[in-house]
Amino acid sequence: MGRLMTPLKPCPFCLTEGAKLIELWNSFDAGHIAHIHCEHCGADGPSVYGESGAAPTIARARSMWNGRAVRYEPPNVGVQPLL
């Protein structure tokens, strides 16, 4: 039985999640290249190249999509000006 993949985080640009986030991959040279694509806004995650098969390459692309930096509000949001 295969491992269950971690669900993809929502798109960082449009917050779309689920079936609109697709894994794109193809054979390339001696390996595979893969990335996650948002069908709603067109954003692409980082492209990943691997020579150990499609499944590990796709898993790495999913990990990079999910491991992106968290969006934080600027530190001065909500700060009241000094009077």
C-alpha positions as CSV (number, residue, x, y, z in Angstrom):
1,M,0.0,0.0,0.0
2,G,1.3,3.5,-0.9
3,R,1.8,6.4,1.5
4,L,-0.9,9.0,1.8
5,M,0.3,12.3,0.5
6,T,-0.1,15.4,2.6
7,P,-3.0,17.6,1.3
8,L,-1.8,20.7,-0.7
9,K,-2.0,24.0,1.0
10,P,-4.2,26.7,-0.7
11,C,-2.7,28.8,-3.4
12,P,-0.8,31.7,-1.8
13,F,-2.1,34.2,-4.3
14,C,-5.9,33.4,-4.7
15,L,-6.4,30.9,-1.8
16,T,-7.9,28.3,-4.1
17,E,-7.7,24.8,-2.8
18,G,-8.6,21.2,-3.7
19,A,-9.2,20.0,-7.2
20,K,-8.1,23.3,-8.8
21,L,-4.5,22.6,-7.6
22,I,-3.0,20.1,-10.0
23,E,0.3,18.2,-10.2
24,L,2.0,18.7,-13.6
25,W,4.9,16.5,-14.5
26,N,6.7,15.2,-17.6
27,S,9.7,13.1,-18.5
28,F,12.8,15.2,-19.1
29,D,16.3,14.0,-20.0
30,A,17.1,11.1,-17.7
31,G,14.4,12.0,-15.1
32,H,11.2,13.8,-14.5
33,I,10.3,17.4,-13.9
34,A,7.2,18.4,-11.8
35,H,5.5,21.3,-10.2
36,I,2.1,22.3,-8.7
37,H,-0.2,24.5,-10.8
38,C,-3.3,26.6,-9.7
39,E,-5.9,26.4,-12.4
40,H,-7.7,29.4,-10.9
41,C,-5.0,32.1,-11.1
42,G,-2.3,30.3,-13.0
43,A,0.3,30.4,-10.2
44,D,3.0,27.7,-10.4
45,G,5.1,26.3,-7.6
46,P,8.8,25.7,-8.0
47,S,9.9,23.2,-10.7
48,V,11.6,20.1,-9.3
49,Y,13.8,17.7,-11.3
50,G,14.5,14.2,-10.1
51,E,16.0,11.0,-11.6
52,S,14.5,8.5,-9.1
53,G,11.1,8.3,-10.7
54,A,8.0,10.4,-11.2
55,A,6.4,9.7,-7.8
56,P,9.4,10.9,-5.7
57,T,9.7,14.0,-7.9
58,I,6.0,14.8,-7.5
59,A,6.2,14.3,-3.8
60,R,9.1,16.8,-3.6
61,A,7.1,19.3,-5.7
62,R,4.2,18.9,-3.3
63,S,6.6,19.4,-0.3
64,M,8.0,22.6,-1.8
65,W,4.5,23.9,-2.5
66,N,3.5,23.2,1.1
67,G,6.8,24.4,2.5
68,R,6.6,27.9,1.2
69,A,7.1,30.9,3.4
70,V,4.0,31.9,5.5
71,R,2.5,35.2,4.6
72,Y,2.7,37.5,7.6
73,E,1.2,40.9,8.1
74,P,3.8,43.7,8.3
75,P,4.9,44.3,11.9
76,N,3.3,47.7,12.1
77,V,-0.3,46.7,11.1
78,G,-2.7,47.6,13.9
79,V,-0.2,49.8,15.7
80,Q,-1.7,53.0,17.0
81,P,0.3,56.2,16.2
82,L,1.8,58.0,19.1
83,L,-0.1,61.2,20.1
